[in-house]
């Protein structure tokens, strides 16, 4: 083989080699650019998800006072603020939706801290102190101190979480909390809570002006417990929250 042919063959080989190398580089560059695009899209989605989570957390954890005042417009705003702070603290501790606790409280006591039922349930969350002496002892409080806003809401969240953990059923938990087969009680709370969630989703999406009445629970007068109106009294024995 002549030297000229060797040069031609080497030149052809180098041309093929560099040609394939160039194609490889272009393919790698294309894939790299595609990967960068996918990565950027993933980052953007993650940022958007975090923003939505932050928006919901902000709504859920800081917007309770307006909810309380919408449900009970006559309530002193300072009292509403104290209730809001306690609900946020203990709903977080016991991993419960704070809006659910608000609607349980609305149905139980209409946000009246000193209310006592004819059955003996006391305070905002209508705690049966006789049925939960162990919890009062662990907290180091007296039955009278169970009326205090912070103590009462802690007890209510503690009891509710305990009941829910035993069956993982919200309806059964609510029925056990009220101490009887009161379907309307459960319906009122779940509808109110669901309405609040819908309003919350609209707020996160930027719809701040909610039509008048959406998410609000109609004031049905005195709350019902075991079929009788609750009264601020010191008489009566209880049958609810009996364990």
Buried (B, 14 or more C-beta within 10 A) or exposed (E): EEEEEEEEEEEEEEEEEEEEEEEEEEEEEEEEEEEEEEEEEEEEEEEEEEEEEEBBEEBBBEBBBEBBBBBBEEBEEEBBBBBBBBBBBBBEEBEBEBBBBBBBBBBBBBBBBEBBBBBBBBBBBBBBBBBBEEBBEEBEBEBEBBBBBBBBBBBBBBBBBBBBEEEEEBEBBBBBBBBEEBEEBBEBBBEBBBBBBEBBEBBBEEEEEBEEEEBBBEEEEEBBBBEEEBEEEEEBEBBBBEE
